[in-house]
């Protein structure tokens, strides 16, 4: 039996991978969700005002729909300088047990550590159960200064601090 050419196998793998990356929403009825748009962030390539405006729109969409407990989704594709692009799919929805949360599905291609000339598709999921606004600067002990949920704030004046079901910090947006 003739073996396929390695380039053909790599092309097929990349085609299947990219196809899977473009359709992660198949398990949801997205017609029921508020659509937040698709954003492309070219880190250190977009002009600072454009980048900030996009980033602020993302945070505002997530915070507003989190507060209102509205089904919502958006896609953000980031283009770092030193890494391949990655895409984060944000879904505001109840989990399998009915608890409100934010699912962040992050998909990227990265070099395969076992095969130097290949890439592999990596998917990481973060399940966020606490989403809080915080001041852009931290206190003297390097803790986030949380903003009360009902305080009115302008876009660009806060970060979103995210935590898992046990209250463990997952970082910030």
C-alpha positions in Angstrom: 0.0 0.0 0.0 1.3 3.4 -1.0 1.7 5.9 1.9 0.5 9.5 1.4 3.1 12.2 0.9 3.8 13.9 4.3 2.9 17.3 2.8 -0.5 16.0 1.8 -1.0 14.7 5.4 0.0 18.0 6.9 -2.3 19.9 4.5 -5.2 17.6 5.4 -4.5 18.0 9.1 -4.3 21.8 8.8 -7.5 21.9 6.7 -9.4 19.8 9.3 -8.0 21.9 12.2 -8.9 25.2 10.6 -12.4 23.8 9.8 -12.9 22.8 13.4 -11.7 26.2 14.6 -14.3 28.0 12.6 -17.4 26.1 13.9 -17.2 25.6 17.7 -20.7 27.1 18.1 -22.5 24.0 16.5 -23.7 22.8 19.9 -25.6 26.0 20.7 -28.7 27.7 19.2 -26.9 31.0 18.7 -30.1 32.6 17.3 -31.2 32.9 21.0 -28.0 34.7 21.9 -27.2 38.4 21.7 -24.3 38.7 19.2 -21.4 40.9 20.3 -19.5 40.8 17.0 -16.2 39.5 15.9 -13.1 41.6 16.9 -9.6 41.4 15.6 -6.9 42.7 17.8 -3.5 43.2 16.2 -1.3 43.6 19.3 1.3 46.4 18.8 0.1 46.8 15.2 -3.3 48.6 15.6 -3.0 52.2 16.5 -3.5 52.6 20.2 -6.9 54.4 20.0 -8.3 51.7 17.7 -7.0 48.9 19.9 -8.3 50.5 23.1 -11.7 51.2 21.5 -12.1 47.5 20.5 -10.8 46.3 23.9 -13.3 48.6 25.7 -16.2 47.4 23.5 -15.3 43.8 24.4 -15.3 44.5 28.2 -18.4 46.6 28.0 -20.3 43.8 26.1 -19.2 41.2 28.6 -20.0 43.2 31.7 -23.4 44.5 30.5 -24.6 41.0 29.4 -23.1 39.4 32.6 -25.1 41.9 34.7 -28.3 41.3 32.8 -27.9 37.5 32.7 -28.5 37.6 28.9 -27.4 34.8 26.6 -24.6 36.4 24.6 -21.5 35.5 22.6 -18.7 37.1 20.7 -15.4 36.1 19.0 -12.1 37.8 19.5 -9.1 36.9 17.3 -5.8 38.1 18.6 -2.6 38.5 16.6 0.4 38.6 18.9 3.7 39.5 17.4 5.7 36.5 18.6 3.0 33.7 18.4 0.5 32.4 15.9 -3.0 34.0 16.1 -5.5 32.7 18.7 -9.3 33.0 18.8 -11.3 33.3 22.0 -15.0 32.4 21.8 -17.0 34.0 24.7 -20.3 32.5 25.7 -22.4 34.0 28.5 -24.9 31.2 29.5 -25.9 28.7 32.2 -23.6 25.8 32.6 -24.9 22.1 32.5 -26.2 22.6 36.1 -28.0 25.8 35.3 -25.4 28.1 37.1 -24.7 31.4 35.2 -21.2 31.5 33.9 -18.9 32.7 31.1 -17.3 30.0 29.0 -14.1 31.2 27.3 -12.9 28.7 24.6 -9.4 29.6 23.4 -8.2 28.0 20.2 -4.7 28.3 18.8 -2.1 26.5 16.7 1.2 25.8 18.3 4.3 23.8 17.4 4.0 20.1 18.1 6.8 19.4 20.7 7.1 15.8 19.4 7.4 16.8 15.7 9.3 20.0 14.9 7.8 20.5 11.5 4.2 20.0 12.6 1.7 22.2 14.4 -1.1 21.0 16.7 -4.5 22.4 17.4 -4.9 23.3 21.1 -8.2 24.2 22.8 -8.4 25.5 26.3 -11.6 26.2 28.1 -12.0 28.6 31.1 -15.2 28.4 33.1 -15.8 31.8 34.8 -18.3 32.0 37.6 -17.3 35.4 39.0 -16.8 38.4 36.8 -16.0 41.6 38.6 -15.0 45.1 37.6 -11.8 46.5 39.1 -9.8 49.7 39.0 -7.1 49.7 36.4 -4.5 50.0 39.2 -4.0 47.7 42.2 -3.5 48.6 45.8 -0.2 48.7 47.7 -0.5 44.9 48.4 -1.0 44.2 44.6 -4.7 43.4 45.1 -7.4 44.4 42.7 -9.6 47.3 43.9 -13.0 46.0 43.1 -15.8 48.4 41.9 -19.3 47.9 43.3 -21.5 46.3 40.6 -24.0 49.3 40.4 -21.3 52.0 40.2 -21.5 53.7 36.8 -18.2 53.7 34.9 -17.1 54.9 31.5 -15.6 52.5 29.0 -11.9 52.1 29.4 -11.8 52.9 33.1 -11.9 49.3 34.4 -10.6 45.8 34.0 -12.6 42.6 34.4 -11.3 40.2 37.0 -12.4 36.6 36.4 -12.5 33.6 38.8 -13.6 30.0 38.7 -16.3 28.2 40.6 -14.1 28.0 43.7 -13.2 31.7 43.6 -9.7 31.0 42.2 -8.4 33.8 40.1 -8.2 33.1 36.4 -6.7 36.5 35.6 -8.2 39.5 34.1 -9.5 40.9 30.8 
